[in-house]
């Protein structure tokens, strides 16, 4: 509804453009600032645009912050022109029904000298959602309406958002022998653990399992652990079978995974026929509900992408790590250069029984995994699991940035895993390579970045140069 003196109201409804014009007859050099309270449409989706007059950057931000108090909304502010006009744009996705509310305006006159220059790089202000429980009050003149929200606990709001998030699991992997003569890496991907274990299993939804096993001293140890993953982790280790996720369940899962690592370590000594000089590092990731639990023994690494930033979900167990070095030396081992006892580049591994003390006694080389756990939110985009051949030539953040760019182009986790391996090869890694990329959102929730369009520039050419070019082409054609 356009501004006029007879009906000084406006409302923002579903769709359309609403403008508030400067009253006729205003003094030259004066600007008008419109402050309003605003309610949402009853439709599911609403997009509104409001053109306002303002006297300064601060007044505009204040105005926009009042106008655009919308759920999941954002605003952008354009540079004012010479008339002092400024445009605020809101793009809104409404997730609840809120009644439409008519509100009145009030105008404030300011001198033109009060207008300040505004940078085009103004950041968008932050907004609070309007709820149906918000109260509305007006002053005695009926010219201003304020919306007052009840006191809210920000921690409770964040916790509610976390609880509502349910990851949609999909993954891809890629492995390459690299410059080595033998492939000693193994890995496993189970996106749906309930289906994998059978219908009798009662597990949270979703529930997924991933593992990377980087062998050394031959491929036998890693291959043996990979072949017997189901037995070690889900049969002999008393993996809990319940659909309810709570602290008790998480503790039982952690105890079960720890037991699985130790069972696999003992089996490499007793049952496998694998050489005592063969071993493997191991990193597993379990997703149950919205919980991510990573267990690591060795120098494989898991990295979480949270809003584009790398979050390490594991610690590399190498002799150069101070806490590991201290533990090794306290148990009678030593570090020579970057090697445990001058032989092994890791301080935790399954197998390698020729370097371990007799069972039952503490040893510098152990199979005990280290755990890290996090509750996934909408800010968590994907997880990368990779062997040390990846991390020897790139940082966690470099890997996250590369995968994120790829996912924005094609949204294919398997292609992203391949791209990461190819980049490590380009950087001259000297090891086998294995990568798993696990995404936490469904494909339809991801908006790929459109490809850049090529820009063509027009160039001017003199008549003399044009004649020379034509003559050259004619001579070449006659040959």
Secondary structure, DSSP 8 states (H G I E B T S, - for coil): ----SSS-EE---SSSEEE----TT--TTEEE---------SSSEEEEEEEEE-SSHHHHHHHHHHHT--TT-EEEE----TT-EEEEEEEEE--S------EE----EEEGGG-----TT----------TT-EEEE-TTS--EEEE-----HHHHHHHHHHH-----EEEEEEE-TTSSS--EEEEEES-HHHHH-TT----SSEEEEEEEEEESSSHHHHHHHHTHIIIIIITT-----S--SHHHHHHHHHHHHHHHHHHHHHHHHTS---TT-EEEEEEEEEETTEEEEEEESS-EEEEEETTEEEE-S----TTSHHHHHHHHHTT--EETTEETTTBS-SB-EE-TTSS-STTS--SSB---EEEEEE--TTEEEEEEE-HHHHTTS-HHHHHHHHHHHHHHH--HHHHHHHHHHHHHHTT--S-EEEEEEE-S-GGG-----------------HHHHHHHHHHHHHHHH-
